[in-house]
Amino acid sequence: VFIRHSSLLFSLTMIYRITIETKMFTFLPLLVLILLGQGSSESIKNKTGVDDSKQAKALSVFNIVSFPNSACGATSGYNGTCYTASECTALSGTASGTCASSFGVCCVFSIACGASSSQNNSYAIITSYSVSSDSDPCTYTFCKANSDVCKLRIDFDTMVLADPEGISSTAAYTDGPKVGDCATDTLTVSNPGGSAPPIICGTNTGQHMFVPASDNCNKINIDIDTGSTGTTRKWQIKISQFKCGDAMSPGQDCLQYHTAQTGTIASFNWDISSTTVSTSQYHLSNQDYNICIRRARKKCEICYTPKIYSITTGIASSYGVGSSSVAATQTASISVATCTGVTTQATSTSTGLGVGDFLEIGNSQAPPTTAGTVNANSRICGVLWNVASIAGTTQSTVCSFVKPFKILVHFDEDEAIHANPGTATANLDKGENDPLATTGAGYGYSGFWLTYFQNEC
């Protein structure tokens, strides 16, 4: 990510290693004499005015050992940076294992609320937040290690805060404006001079964000409602720094960047540890960002399908972004005309329009696909993952040949929630809370958890 150098002067230590490792005990006195002789001759040459830079090129056991300050795996299980033991101590790190052939230590950096760090692979960890003794808000500051750094990657190795607002035990029309709002706890990330990432809360373990590394540093602020004690809050945040142009970091418009050929993507606050979709699974409000996926060599197409896939009524799939589109039949919702990005609040069973949320995938197609096919329906919303030209009635696979591989996520500030929605009616296009999960449909307020894979050109 970035490189500096640590130096360690060694002499008789190396002689000792050579002696032990090669068992050249007989030659030890001779080796010492040679080294001392070389040192004397170099001293004489220096007095004659020979350029010292030429002396530096001479191969000697007394050379300076240099090693890069690269990432290392600490014995504690964290990622660290390779430094000398004295440097690690001076930088307020914790040595955990060795690196650079044991000439260095794997130095782990972890900061507390209110502190700052300019080290690569820095951590912010609270294993169990105390509303009585831990700081509120808890703010961490992360600064560039040097001017070559352009991006910070924020990994939420563990991130559990209070959930967003949800639907009342008895669903009411008035639930719509608040569902998905982070009203108890919030996590914000600053981006001085640019657009800040969306506010998040709830469970985000396994998620990540990329933000531009600011010359004024970046702050992570976690604001806790200390009057709420129903959640065991905890977090482990890792900050990695990336040089400008690093292939492992994304372009300017990607909040998330996945580099594996296959994998999964999920909306914020999706609990990826669960194997079923709960009726209390809510996506967050006011989310606008891009998820980018690095194209693998010789791959020209990317496809997506729900991670939890169902075609059975009563078992929801892991995709639900708005209401359905065609009266009593639970069908897929596609196109800009349908997925407008604007929610109309419901005031009765026959009113409202839950089309304020959508995903956008350029030139999306249903299998079988061809590279030359042009499809204007780039938006998908609703509760069925299907972009068939005739509205699909089950979950399916969605593919695209558009490069770079990218999904635009748009969730507006409201949901359209119906009171006592009951069974499927002619108003499924109005409300987002169909409790039946008809034919494996998702819940329209839940968000998404998708599997992706890339296909050969």
C-alpha positions as a Python dict, from the first residue, in 0.01 Angstrom:
ca = {
    (1, 'V'): (0, 0, 0),
    (2, 'F'): (282, 232, 86),
    (3, 'I'): (650, 167, 159),
    (4, 'R'): (900, 312, 396),
    (5, 'H'): (1213, 145, 534),
    (6, 'S'): (1333, 42, 876),
    (7, 'S'): (1706, -14, 940),
    (8, 'L'): (1886, -250, 1173),
    (9, 'L'): (2266, -240, 1214),
    (10, 'F'): (2407, -585, 1273),
    (11, 'S'): (2757, -731, 1282),
    (12, 'L'): (2865, -1008, 1516),
    (13, 'T'): (2502, -1123, 1527),
    (14, 'M'): (2525, -1213, 1160),
    (15, 'I'): (2863, -1380, 1214),
    (16, 'Y'): (2703, -1585, 1487),
    (17, 'R'): (2414, -1683, 1256),
    (18, 'I'): (2648, -1782, 975),
    (19, 'T'): (2855, -1986, 1218),
    (20, 'I'): (2560, -2168, 1369),
    (21, 'E'): (2363, -2221, 1046),
    (22, 'T'): (2660, -2337, 837),
    (23, 'K'): (2857, -2493, 1121),
    (24, 'M'): (3174, -2308, 1003),
    (25, 'F'): (3324, -2298, 1352),
    (26, 'T'): (3677, -2351, 1218),
    (27, 'F'): (3657, -2040, 1003),
    (28, 'L'): (3505, -1810, 1264),
    (29, 'P'): (3836, -1642, 1368),
    (30, 'L'): (3932, -1597, 1003),
    (31, 'L'): (3595, -1442, 923),
    (32, 'V'): (3629, -1196, 1208),
    (33, 'L'): (3976, -1097, 1092),
    (34, 'I'): (3854, -1046, 735),
    (35, 'L'): (3573, -826, 857),
    (36, 'L'): (3800, -623, 1081),
    (37, 'G'): (4048, -589, 799),
    (38, 'Q'): (3777, -472, 563),
    (39, 'G'): (3662, -221, 820),
    (40, 'S'): (4018, -89, 856),
    (41, 'S'): (4070, -62, 481),
    (42, 'E'): (3742, 126, 449),
    (43, 'S'): (3854, 368, 716),
    (44, 'I'): (4176, 429, 527),
    (45, 'K'): (3990, 482, 201),
    (46, 'N'): (3757, 730, 363),
    (47, 'K'): (4055, 933, 476),
    (48, 'T'): (4187, 942, 120),
    (49, 'G'): (3872, 1121, 6),
    (50, 'V'): (3707, 839, -191),
    (51, 'D'): (3333, 904, -239),
    (52, 'D'): (3141, 748, 53),
    (53, 'S'): (2857, 644, -185),
    (54, 'K'): (3098, 403, -351),
    (55, 'Q'): (3184, 254, -14),
    (56, 'A'): (2812, 197, 49),
    (57, 'K'): (2804, -37, -250),
    (58, 'A'): (3064, -270, -103),
    (59, 'L'): (2912, -599, 16),
    (60, 'S'): (2987, -640, 383),
    (61, 'V'): (2848, -825, 679),
    (62, 'F'): (2834, -483, 842),
    (63, 'N'): (2579, -355, 584),
    (64, 'I'): (2253, -200, 702),
    (65, 'V'): (1962, -448, 687),
    (66, 'S'): (1654, -279, 541),
    (67, 'F'): (1302, -416, 510),
    (68, 'P'): (978, -260, 391),
    (69, 'N'): (707, -156, 635),
    (70, 'S'): (464, -392, 468),
    (71, 'A'): (152, -557, 609),
    (72, 'C'): (200, -863, 827),
    (73, 'G'): (-17, -1113, 1009),
    (74, 'A'): (10, -1074, 1386),
    (75, 'T'): (0, -1373, 1620),
    (76, 'S'): (-300, -1203, 1786),
    (77, 'G'): (-500, -1254, 1466),
    (78, 'Y'): (-498, -888, 1361),
    (79, 'N'): (-317, -731, 1069),
    (80, 'G'): (-12, -522, 1153),
    (81, 'T'): (282, -341, 995),
    (82, 'C'): (641, -464, 1001),
    (83, 'Y'): (868, -239, 1211),
    (84, 'T'): (1171, -280, 1431),
    (85, 'A'): (1086, -342, 1795),
    (86, 'S'): (1207, 5, 1896),
    (87, 'E'): (1004, 174, 1622),
    (88, 'C'): (691, -17, 1722),
    (89, 'T'): (729, 100, 2080),
    (90, 'A'): (800, 459, 1974),
    (91, 'L'): (485, 460, 1757),
    (92, 'S'): (270, 330, 2046),
    (93, 'G'): (204, 0, 1872),
    (94, 'T'): (192, -350, 2018),
    (95, 'A'): (440, -612, 1896),
    (96, 'S'): (265, -938, 1809),
    (97, 'G'): (493, -1187, 1637),
    (98, 'T'): (789, -1131, 1406),
    (99, 'C'): (843, -1042, 1041),
    (100, 'A'): (1128, -974, 796),
    (101, 'S'): (1308, -1298, 887),
    (102, 'S'): (1274, -1208, 1255),
    (103, 'F'): (1456, -876, 1215),
    (104, 'G'): (1124, -695, 1267),
    (105, 'V'): (809, -728, 1474),
    (106, 'C'): (451, -729, 1350),
    (107, 'C'): (327, -406, 1506),
    (108, 'V'): (-47, -373, 1568),
    (109, 'F'): (-207, -30, 1611),
    (110, 'S'): (-535, 12, 1798),
    (111, 'I'): (-679, 344, 1911),
    (112, 'A'): (-940, 441, 2168),
    (113, 'C'): (-1232, 681, 2136),
    (114, 'G'): (-1105, 1033, 2080),
    (115, 'A'): (-765, 922, 1949),
    (116, 'S'): (-610, 941, 1601),
    (117, 'S'): (-379, 727, 1389),
    (118, 'S'): (-183, 769, 1067),
    (119, 'Q'): (-69, 406, 1055),
    (120, 'N'): (-176, 155, 795),
    (121, 'N'): (-387, -132, 928),
    (122, 'S'): (-511, 61, 1231),
    (123, 'Y'): (-793, -73, 1447),
    (124, 'A'): (-1072, 76, 1659),
    (125, 'I'): (-1216, -189, 1888),
    (126, 'I'): (-1480, -204, 2158),
    (127, 'T'): (-1583, -560, 2245),
    (128, 'S'): (-1882, -453, 2453),
    (129, 'Y'): (-1988, -90, 2470),
    (130, 'S'): (-2076, 44, 2814),
    (131, 'V'): (-2336, 320, 2822),
    (132, 'S'): (-2202, 428, 3162),
    (133, 'S'): (-1827, 442, 3101),
    (134, 'D'): (-1749, 452, 2727),
    (135, 'S'): (-1738, 779, 2535),
    (136, 'D'): (-2050, 906, 2361),
    (137, 'P'): (-2011, 1000, 2091),
    (138, 'C'): (-1706, 790, 2017),
    (139, 'T'): (-1494, 954, 1749),
    (140, 'Y'): (-1188, 809, 1575),
    (141, 'T'): (-960, 1013, 1347),
    (142, 'F'): (-757, 854, 1069),
    (143, 'C'): (-494, 1046, 875),
    (144, 'K'): (-281, 970, 572),
    (145, 'A'): (52, 801, 638),
    (146, 'N'): (203, 1004, 355),
    (147, 'S'): (105, 1210, 51),
    (148, 'D'): (94, 904, -177),
    (149, 'V'): (-218, 770, -4),
    (150, 'C'): (-545, 833, -193),
    (151, 'K'): (-798, 593, -42),
    (152, 'L'): (-897, 458, 298),
    (153, 'R'): (-1075, 126, 324),
    (154, 'I'): (-1295, 93, 631),
    (155, 'D'): (-1366, -272, 717),
    (156, 'F'): (-1636, -345, 969),
    (157, 'D'): (-1495, -677, 1090),
    (158, 'T'): (-1758, -653, 1362),
    (159, 'M'): (-2024, -383, 1376),
    (160, 'V'): (-2336, -412, 1589),
    (161, 'L'): (-2536, -104, 1686),
    (162, 'A'): (-2905, -55, 1766),
    (163, 'D'): (-3139, -150, 1483),
    (164, 'P'): (-3321, 108, 1271),
    (165, 'E'): (-3688, 184, 1320),
    (166, 'G'): (-3924, -93, 1208),
    (167, 'I'): (-4291, -174, 1157),
    (168, 'S'): (-4508, -165, 1469),
    (169, 'S'): (-4634, -491, 1618),
    (170, 'T'): (-4961, -395, 1455),
    (171, 'A'): (-4871, -244, 1120),
    (172, 'A'): (-4991, 112, 1070),
    (173, 'Y'): (-4980, 355, 780),
    (174, 'T'): (-4788, 595, 1003),
    (175, 'D'): (-4497, 346, 1018),
    (176, 'G'): (-4399, 433, 662),
    (177, 'P'): (-4203, 755, 722),
    (178, 'K'): (-3987, 606, 998),
    (179, 'V'): (-3908, 250, 881),
    (180, 'G'): (-3536, 220, 813),
    (181, 'D'): (-3439, 538, 1000),
    (182, 'C'): (-3137, 526, 1234),
    (183, 'A'): (-3317, 690, 1524),
    (184, 'T'): (-3122, 533, 1815),
    (185, 'D'): (-2758, 487, 1710),
    (186, 'T'): (-2569, 624, 1410),
    (187, 'L'): (-2232, 573, 1247),
    (188, 'T'): (-2105, 845, 1015),
    (189, 'V'): (-1784, 878, 815),
    (190, 'S'): (-1652, 1218, 715),
    (191, 'N'): (-1525, 1302, 367),
    (192, 'P'): (-1395, 1662, 385),
    (193, 'G'): (-1456, 1838, 54),
    (194, 'G'): (-1679, 1562, -85),
    (195, 'S'): (-2004, 1372, -35),
    (196, 'A'): (-2009, 1170, 285),
    (197, 'P'): (-2108, 802, 280),
    (198, 'P'): (-2462, 723, 398),
    (199, 'I'): (-2543, 703, 769),
    (200, 'I'): (-2562, 346, 893),
    (201, 'C'): (-2677, 158, 1203),
    (202, 'G'): (-2783, -192, 1300),
    (203, 'T'): (-2577, -498, 1210),
    (204, 'N'): (-2306, -437, 949),
    (205, 'T'): (-2051, -705, 1029),
    (206, 'G'): (-1863, -796, 711),
    (207, 'Q'): (-1942, -470, 530),
    (208, 'H'): (-1686, -214, 413),
    (209, 'M'): (-1653, 137, 270),
    (210, 'F'): (-1392, 315, 60),
    (211, 'V'): (-1351, 690, 111),
    (212, 'P'): (-1104, 942, -33),
    (213, 'A'): (-816, 998, 209),
    (214, 'S'): (-840, 1361, 310),
    (215, 'D'): (-547, 1593, 376),
    (216, 'N'): (-755, 1705, 674),
    (217, 'C'): (-798, 1346, 797),
    (218, 'N'): (-1119, 1138, 806),
    (219, 'K'): (-1334, 1084, 1112),
    (220, 'I'): (-1558, 794, 1210),
    (221, 'N'): (-1822, 908, 1456),
    (222, 'I'): (-2039, 660, 1647),
    (223, 'D'): (-2326, 825, 1831),
    (224, 'I'): (-2502, 610, 2088),
    (225, 'D'): (-2837, 665, 2258),
    (226, 'T'): (-2717, 575, 2606),
    (227, 'G'): (-3075, 557, 2728),
    (228, 'S'): (-3127, 250, 2511),
    (229, 'T'): (-2980, -67, 2664),
    (230, 'G'): (-3152, -337, 2462),
    (231, 'T'): (-2856, -389, 2226),
    (232, 'T'): (-2509, -524, 2308),
    (233, 'R'): (-2310, -282, 2095),
    (234, 'K'): (-1968, -386, 1976),
    (235, 'W'): (-1732, -309, 1694),
    (236, 'Q'): (-1398, -389, 1539),
    (237, 'I'): (-1308, -144, 1263),
    (238, 'K'): (-995, -179, 1051),
    (239, 'I'): (-854, 105, 841),
    (240, 'S'): (-626, 24, 546),
    (241, 'Q'): (-451, 285, 334),
    (242, 'F'): (-405, 261, -43),
    (243, 'K'): (-171, 444, -275),
    (244, 'C'): (-310, 635, -570),
    (245, 'G'): (-371, 397, -861),
    (246, 'D'): (-361, 81, -650),
    (247, 'A'): (-550, -196, -832),
    (248, 'M'): (-708, -309, -507),
    (249, 'S'): (-886, 24, -459),
    (250, 'P'): (-1180, 151, -669),
    (251, 'G'): (-1257, 458, -875),
    (252, 'Q'): (-1399, 774, -726),
    (253, 'D'): (-1765, 675, -743),
    (254, 'C'): (-1750, 336, -567),
    (255, 'L'): (-1836, 320, -198),
    (256, 'Q'): (-1780, -56, -201),
    (257, 'Y'): (-1535, -252, -415),
    (258, 'H'): (-1531, -631, -442),
    (259, 'T'): (-1226, -789, -604),
    (260, 'A'): (-1318, -1159, -601),
    (261, 'Q'): (-1445, -1327, -917),
    (262, 'T'): (-1745, -1459, -723),
    (263, 'G'): (-1890, -1341, -395),
    (264, 'T'): (-2183, -1174, -224),
    (265, 'I'): (-2308, -818, -182),
    (266, 'A'): (-2563, -691, 67),
    (267, 'S'): (-2738, -371, 166),
    (268, 'F'): (-2632, -212, 493),
    (269, 'N'): (-2797, -365, 801),
    (270, 'W'): (-2840, -706, 639),
    (271, 'D'): (-2743, -973, 890),
    (272, 'I'): (-2538, -1207, 671),
    (273, 'S'): (-2504, -1459, 956),
    (274, 'S'): (-2870, -1557, 917),
    (275, 'T'): (-2981, -1832, 678),
    (276, 'T'): (-3341, -1710, 664),
    (277, 'V'): (-3505, -1374, 603),
    (278, 'S'): (-3676, -1232, 908),
    (279, 'T'): (-3982, -1009, 887),
    (280, 'S'): (-3778, -765, 1100),
    (281, 'Q'): (-3502, -734, 841),
    (282, 'Y'): (-3498, -366, 730),
    (283, 'H'): (-3281, -179, 485),
    (284, 'L'): (-3171, 171, 586),
    (285, 'S'): (-3321, 499, 470),
    (286, 'N'): (-3147, 757, 250),
    (287, 'Q'): (-2891, 536, 85),
    (288, 'D'): (-2732, 643, -245),
    (289, 'Y'): (-2409, 474, -346),
    (290, 'N'): (-2240, 243, -595),
    (291, 'I'): (-2120, -112, -542),
    (292, 'C'): (-1838, -194, -784),
    (293, 'I'): (-1692, -534, -871),
    (294, 'R'): (-1353, -575, -1035),
    (295, 'R'): (-1375, -756, -1367),
    (296, 'A'): (-1164, -1072, -1373),
    (297, 'R'): (-941, -1153, -1668),
    (298, 'K'): (-1130, -1287, -1971),
    (299, 'K'): (-1466, -1223, -1802),
    (300, 'C'): (-1721, -1009, -1985),
    (301, 'E'): (-2051, -1075, -1807),
    (302, 'I'): (-2165, -1056, -1447),
    (303, 'C'): (-2478, -1217, -1303),
    (304, 'Y'): (-2662, -1180, -973),
    (305, 'T'): (-2911, -1399, -789),
    (306, 'P'): (-3058, -1386, -435),
    (307, 'K'): (-2829, -1551, -179),
    (308, 'I'): (-3137, -1692, -6),
    (309, 'Y'): (-3346, -1817, -298),
    (310, 'S'): (-3707, -1927, -265),
    (311, 'I'): (-4003, -1995, -491),
    (312, 'T'): (-4221, -2109, -201),
    (313, 'T'): (-4492, -1893, -49),
    (314, 'G'): (-4409, -1825, 314),
    (315, 'I'): (-4030, -1852, 269),
    (316, 'A'): (-3890, -1516, 169),
    (317, 'S'): (-3592, -1463, -60),
    (318, 'S'): (-3310, -1221, 24),
    (319, 'Y'): (-3430, -948, -208),
    (320, 'G'): (-3706, -694, -141),
    (321, 'V'): (-3681, -334, -259),
    (322, 'G'): (-4029, -183, -281),
    (323, 'S'): (-4376, -308, -363),
    (324, 'S'): (-4482, -530, -653),
    (325, 'S'): (-4607, -383, -976),
    (326, 'V'): (-4915, -551, -1115),
    (327, 'A'): (-5232, -564, -905),
    (328, 'A'): (-5312, -894, -734),
    (329, 'T'): (-5033, -1088, -904),
    (330, 'Q'): (-4699, -1061, -727),
    (331, 'T'): (-4471, -968, -1014),
    (332, 'A'): (-4126, -823, -1071),
    (333, 'S'): (-4093, -447, -1106),
    (334, 'I'): (-3860, -306, -1370),
    (335, 'S'): (-3792, 13, -1568),
    (336, 'V'): (-3751, 380, -1481),
    (337, 'A'): (-4121, 436, -1541),
    (338, 'T'): (-4210, 190, -1264),
    (339, 'C'): (-3917, 232, -1024),
    (340, 'T'): (-3943, 609, -1001),
    (341, 'G'): (-3739, 661, -685),
    (342, 'V'): (-4023, 841, -509),
    (343, 'T'): (-4241, 685, -239),
    (344, 'T'): (-4601, 794, -194),
    (345, 'Q'): (-4720, 736, 161),
    (346, 'A'): (-5022, 512, 211),
    (347, 'T'): (-5328, 639, 396),
    (348, 'S'): (-5552, 344, 313),
    (349, 'T'): (-5523, -3, 164),
    (350, 'S'): (-5586, 131, -186),
    (351, 'T'): (-5342, 423, -168),
    (352, 'G'): (-4970, 469, -157),
    (353, 'L'): (-4698, 367, -400),
    (354, 'G'): (-4388, 190, -273),
    (355, 'V'): (-4152, 256, -564),
    (356, 'G'): (-3904, 491, -397),
    (357, 'D'): (-3626, 231, -376),
    (358, 'F'): (-3444, 60, -661),
    (359, 'L'): (-3123, -96, -783),
    (360, 'E'): (-2979, 1, -1120),
    (361, 'I'): (-2775, -236, -1338),
    (362, 'G'): (-2684, -116, -1684),
    (363, 'N'): (-2848, -311, -1968),
    (364, 'S'): (-2969, -583, -1732),
    (365, 'Q'): (-3090, -905, -1894),
    (366, 'A'): (-3260, -1229, -1801),
    (367, 'P'): (-3088, -1554, -1914),
    (368, 'P'): (-3019, -1663, -2181),
    (369, 'T'): (-2812, -1350, -2246),
    (370, 'T'): (-2613, -1212, -2539),
    (371, 'A'): (-2359, -932, -2546),
    (372, 'G'): (-2536, -753, -2831),
    (373, 'T'): (-2877, -731, -2667),
    (374, 'V'): (-2986, -381, -2569),
    (375, 'N'): (-3231, -353, -2281),
    (376, 'A'): (-3347, -13, -2165),
    (377, 'N'): (-3479, -152, -1836),
    (378, 'S'): (-3181, -87, -1615),
    (379, 'R'): (-3378, -39, -1294),
    (380, 'I'): (-3527, -312, -1078),
    (381, 'C'): (-3739, -273, -768),
    (382, 'G'): (-4017, -471, -601),
    (383, 'V'): (-3989, -810, -432),
    (384, 'L'): (-3895, -1044, -719),
    (385, 'W'): (-3546, -1046, -869),
    (386, 'N'): (-3642, -1083, -1232),
    (387, 'V'): (-3601, -861, -1540),
    (388, 'A'): (-3777, -1078, -1796),
    (389, 'S'): (-3949, -876, -2069),
    (390, 'I'): (-4281, -1024, -1960),
    (391, 'A'): (-4308, -949, -1588),
    (392, 'G'): (-4167, -1246, -1398),
    (393, 'T'): (-4355, -1410, -1114),
    (394, 'T'): (-4062, -1589, -946),
    (395, 'Q'): (-3707, -1510, -842),
    (396, 'S'): (-3450, -1546, -1120),
    (397, 'T'): (-3101, -1438, -1229),
    (398, 'V'): (-3011, -1093, -1361),
    (399, 'C'): (-2703, -1040, -1580),
    (400, 'S'): (-2519, -755, -1751),
    (401, 'F'): (-2237, -706, -2001),
    (402, 'V'): (-2192, -337, -1914),
    (403, 'K'): (-1845, -249, -1788),
    (404, 'P'): (-1730, -159, -1533),
    (405, 'F'): (-1942, -399, -1329),
    (406, 'K'): (-2148, -180, -1100),
    (407, 'I'): (-2479, -157, -912),
    (408, 'L'): (-2634, 174, -813),
    (409, 'V'): (-2824, 155, -484),
    (410, 'H'): (-3102, 408, -419),
    (411, 'F'): (-3322, 394, -110),
    (412, 'D'): (-3528, 704, -38),
    (413, 'E'): (-3638, 830, 304),
    (414, 'D'): (-3976, 652, 329),
    (415, 'E'): (-4153, 319, 293),
    (416, 'A'): (-4514, 262, 196),
    (417, 'I'): (-4658, 48, 477),
    (418, 'H'): (-5013, -83, 485),
    (419, 'A'): (-5211, -145, 800),
    (420, 'N'): (-5322, -508, 837),
    (421, 'P'): (-5223, -607, 483),
    (422, 'G'): (-5365, -957, 528),
    (423, 'T'): (-5353, -1183, 225),
    (424, 'A'): (-5248, -1092, -128),
    (425, 'T'): (-5492, -840, -266),
    (426, 'A'): (-5523, -618, -568),
    (427, 'N'): (-5315, -361, -384),
    (428, 'L'): (-4974, -532, -372),
    (429, 'D'): (-4845, -252, -592),
    (430, 'K'): (-4929, -2, -316),
    (431, 'G'): (-4770, -138, 3),
    (432, 'E'): (-4430, -297, 72),
    (433, 'N'): (-4527, -530, 356),
    (434, 'D'): (-4680, -840, 198),
    (435, 'P'): (-4652, -1080, 493),
    (436, 'L'): (-4704, -1392, 283),
    (437, 'A'): (-4380, -1378, 83),
    (438, 'T'): (-4593, -1491, -210),
    (439, 'T'): (-4412, -1744, -435),
    (440, 'G'): (-4085, -1676, -252),
    (441, 'A'): (-4106, -1299, -281),
    (442, 'G'): (-3897, -1092, -44),
    (443, 'Y'): (-4024, -831, 197),
    (444, 'G'): (-4032, -496, 18),
    (445, 'Y'): (-3858, -314, 303),
    (446, 'S'): (-3581, -569, 365),
    (447, 'G'): (-3310, -477, 111),
    (448, 'F'): (-3087, -729, -63),
    (449, 'W'): (-2828, -1000, -18),
    (450, 'L'): (-2714, -1123, -358),
    (451, 'T'): (-2460, -1370, -492),
    (452, 'Y'): (-2261, -1259, -796),
    (453, 'F'): (-2051, -1452, -1047),
    (454, 'Q'): (-1866, -1364, -1368),
    (455, 'N'): (-1886, -1545, -1700),
    (456, 'E'): (-1629, -1592, -1980),
    (457, 'C'): (-1623, -1360, -2280),
}
